[in-house]
């Protein structure tokens, strides 16, 4: 019986071909990755400012305390994982986020107009999702009213 011959393929190097050192490839890769990390983090470090038109959005449920019990359930479902039970930005998921969630009890949030808070939860900004389709307009306004109850120094 004839045994099949094993032929080894030998790749001949082109003498004109230059080999790039692995250290240079590693450096280029790290430079490339760090560019995107820095770019992303600098974009996220900018303050989140709603457009001026958000100032004019009026809360149709302003002063309606009857919906707060429903809003609390919505808040616990959608907001608590990041913002925490008391809205301080200390939810269980907050630790894994590069950007700390807003403290809803803070003066910074509480001083914002209702329309601005509504606009932010409607539009979202990474890592916060948009709730435009997940929640109805009414539910988002209920959340605005609920966030008002989280103020540190209630008047």
TORDRENKE-478059 format. One record per residue (C-alpha): residue in three letters; z, y negated, x. Coordinates in steps of 0.2 Angstrom, whole numbers, padded with zeros to 4 digits, always signed. Each point is the difference from the previous one (the first is absolute). Layout:
N
ALAZYX ...
//
This chain:
155
UNK+0000+0000+0000 UNK-0004-0017+0006 UNK+0014-0013-0001 UNK-0005-0017-0005 UNK+0000-0012+0014 UNK+0013-0015-0002 UNK-0008-0016+0005 UNK+0011-0014+0004 UNK-0007-0017-0004 UNK+0003-0012+0014 UNK-0001-0018-0004 UNK-0007-0010+0014 UNK+0007-0017+0003 UNK-0011-0015+0001 UNK+0003-0008+0016 UNK-0003-0017-0008 UNK+0013+0003-0013 UNK+0017-0008+0004 UNK+0016+0008-0006 UNK+0012-0012-0009 UNK+0018+0003+0006 UNK+0012+0006-0014 UNK+0012-0014+0004 UNK-0013-0013-0004 UNK-0004+0009-0016 UNK+0018+0001-0005 UNK+0002-0019+0004 UNK-0015-0004-0011 UNK+0007+0010-0014 UNK+0017-0008+0001 UNK-0008-0017+0001 UNK-0010+0003-0015 UNK+0014+0007-0011 UNK+0012-0014+0005 UNK-0013-0013-0005 UNK+0001+0007-0018 UNK+0019+0002+0000 UNK+0002-0018+0006 UNK-0013-0007-0012 UNK+0007+0009-0015 UNK+0018-0005+0004 UNK-0005-0018+0003 UNK-0009-0001-0017 UNK+0016+0007-0008 UNK+0012-0012+0008 UNK-0008-0014-0009 UNK+0010-0007-0015 UNK-0006+0007-0016 UNK-0005-0015-0010 UNK-0008+0001-0017 UNK-0014-0011-0005 UNK+0004-0017-0008 UNK-0007+0007-0017 UNK+0015+0012+0000 UNK+0012-0015-0002 UNK-0008-0003-0017 UNK+0001+0018-0007 UNK+0013-0001-0014 UNK+0013+0013-0004 UNK-0003+0005-0018 UNK+0017+0010+0000 UNK+0010-0014+0008 UNK+0018+0001-0006 UNK-0003+0016-0009 UNK+0015+0011+0005 UNK-0004+0014-0013 UNK-0012+0008+0012 UNK+0011+0001+0015 UNK+0006+0017-0004 UNK-0018+0006+0000 UNK-0004-0010+0016 UNK+0014+0008+0009 UNK-0008+0017-0003 UNK-0016-0006+0007 UNK+0008-0008+0015 UNK+0009+0016+0004 UNK-0016+0009-0001 UNK-0012-0011+0009 UNK+0011-0012+0010 UNK+0016+0008+0006 UNK-0008+0012+0012 UNK-0004-0015+0011 UNK+0011-0014-0006 UNK+0016+0010-0004 UNK+0011+0000-0015 UNK+0006-0017+0002 UNK-0017-0007+0006 UNK+0005-0004+0017 UNK-0014+0008+0009 UNK+0010+0015+0005 UNK-0007+0014-0010 UNK-0002+0018+0008 UNK-0019-0003+0004 UNK+0003-0017+0008 UNK+0005+0008+0017 UNK-0017+0008+0002 UNK-0009-0017-0003 UNK-0006-0011+0014 UNK+0003-0015-0011 UNK+0017-0002-0009 UNK-0001-0001-0019 UNK+0005-0017-0007 UNK+0018-0002-0005 UNK-0001-0004-0019 UNK+0017-0007+0000 UNK-0003-0013+0013 UNK-0003-0018-0002 UNK-0017+0002+0007 UNK-0006+0011-0014 UNK+0011-0008-0014 UNK-0007-0017+0004 UNK-0018+0005-0003 UNK-0007-0004-0017 UNK-0002+0014-0013 UNK-0019-0001+0002 UNK+0001+0003+0019 UNK+0010+0015-0002 UNK-0011+0007-0013 UNK-0015-0003+0010 UNK+0007+0008+0015 UNK+0004+0016-0009 UNK-0017+0000-0009 UNK-0010-0002+0016 UNK+0011+0008+0013 UNK-0001-0001+0019 UNK+0002+0014+0012 UNK+0012+0009+0000 UNK+0003-0005-0018 UNK-0012+0007-0012 UNK-0009-0010-0014 UNK+0008+0004-0017 UNK-0015-0007-0009 UNK-0005+0017-0008 UNK+0016+0010+0002 UNK+0010-0012-0011 UNK-0005-0010-0015 UNK+0001-0019+0000 UNK+0015+0001-0011 UNK+0009+0012+0012 UNK-0004-0012+0015 UNK+0008-0014-0010 UNK+0015+0010-0004 UNK+0002+0004+0018 UNK-0001-0019+0004 UNK+0015-0002-0012 UNK+0009+0015+0007 UNK-0002-0007+0018 UNK+0008-0016-0006 UNK+0016+0010-0004 UNK+0002+0005+0018 UNK+0004-0017+0007 UNK+0014+0000+0012 UNK+0008-0016-0007 UNK-0003+0000-0018 UNK+0002-0017-0008 
//
